């Protein structure tokens, strides 16, 4: 509340509360702490400096003024950001450009494995030596280094992945194409026999994952099925399943699917045929007795009518239920409200 | 009622179920009787309909797996197995050898458990109480194994796409071995109680006879079909999941009656034990799950995946339109189709035999109604 009132009184602008928060956060993180934290990171890196650069007392004194000389600290503190910052800053300075460029490409690939601190130390000692003697100039050059060093570091990671991404995408697309797909049946004796016997009635013979599929015109479906059961070489005497699919929006909405199996040749076959809404499907009950209940279930779930079925009525749902649940326009939450009210005495049902 | 009408033997309609102990759930049979002979029987089902196929269309391929535990709750492991195999085939997921073998082993354990439950209830329907207690003793051991490896006794949610969820816990293999070592003697025990029992023979021999041609015409599968002498086992004819590696016999009957189906199921339990023993002798180490996508999107297409569940041919017809949900998921329940033949099997028998015939079909209403 206080923040809001203050913000309203002082600055009625919309962005100002954010600033207030920022200042708060900055207040919680006192600047000296950050600075102390940074030299702490340096300290593990610093002792090797002493070892590497022997014992020149001038270098030891440098970290102490580092609090005041902010330019020197950020360079030393963040070893990860260094190579990104350095090359451009030094390239602009031109004087230490030659050593810096060599170091940075070597440093980048080596970072991931651990034994890298050694090259860093070398880089620091070499890089610091020119900057250190000119302490009076450092105040002028130092801030310039910071601003220049920060900007390129932001730009680089953005540019590089952009170059890599298109290269990665290509192989992924190729992999996706490898999935199974419908293939036309070749040299299929059954398909050729059917095409001879029913010219123009067999629309296609395909296979998917090794299972053959025959698509038949609805007018010839019954005759084709009868000829399949009485086939001389492989009589399909076992009707495994009858089911339907609902392609809502198509002209011929329903697709009848029959799975047949031949005990003689041990072959599994799928027969399909498209029917429009309201078109009667020929019942297969006179060919296989199995299809009695299976067709009743298809009628129950899809509302597909079967001509020639002896007892076509609902099987799983109650006889007075309205609607056909497996149709695509029948929502999963949809219920026959009047049926529930009448039979279950539930007056209010959830919408 | 005067005497004349009774002697006239008019057709009498009797309602059996849905709350009848021997209908194994909520099956209602409307019997037409001539005296005590059954003239006609109409099964009325759907009391347990939950619309699993519709639910599956509105869930993604992983989320709809647990629903198939609930279709056939007696054989939950093999029910999920059929579905998972189909989706894996469409996605081209490779299952590690260890997971494949554990899957087969657990499916066979499930077959034993299911047959034990069948034998127990079938016997108690006919009047043999002791067998019920004996069978549940062994079934309990299997359910304990399920709990150890899957975390649940009945609704196991056994298999995941690409393999299993967890590997076998420590000591599991030894527990399996202990069970299969003891089990043959237990089956002999049941046989001692029933196989030559005079009452059992009277009640089952020549009851519910169906010839091979008729069984095929009615689309029967599993033990009811093999009882009529048709050599049809999906494990052998269209091997899935690595069944071709194992040796087992497919028992077959001659007469196609209730007694033959009883003998077949007993023999199947022995054969399942044989498969488990082969797996335990040669169980490779390695991963238990292959790489499977987190949100599977099978390519546009269709696949019919069938397995030999304890009750017969269980099929999943999966149609994908490339989206994360199946466009259509059709379950081909074995007992839905074998229950259809009840009308044919019951005709001409006594009312008491109806109970035996319902029992011999080994129906599970959860699967029939879905």
Interface residues (C-beta under 8 A of the other chain):
Chain A: X179 X180 X181 X182 X208 X209 X211 X213 X237 X238 X239 X240 X241 X243 X245 X246 X257 X259 X263 X266 X268 X270 X288 X289 X290 X292 X293 X294 X297 X301 X314 X315 X316 X317 X318 X325 X326 X332
Chain B: X45 X46 X49 X51 X53 X54 X55 X57 X58 X89 X90 X92 X216 X217 X218 X219 X230 X232 X237 X238 X299 X300 X301 X302 X303 X304 X306 X313 X315 X317 X319 X327 X328 X330 X332 X336 X337 X340 X369 X370
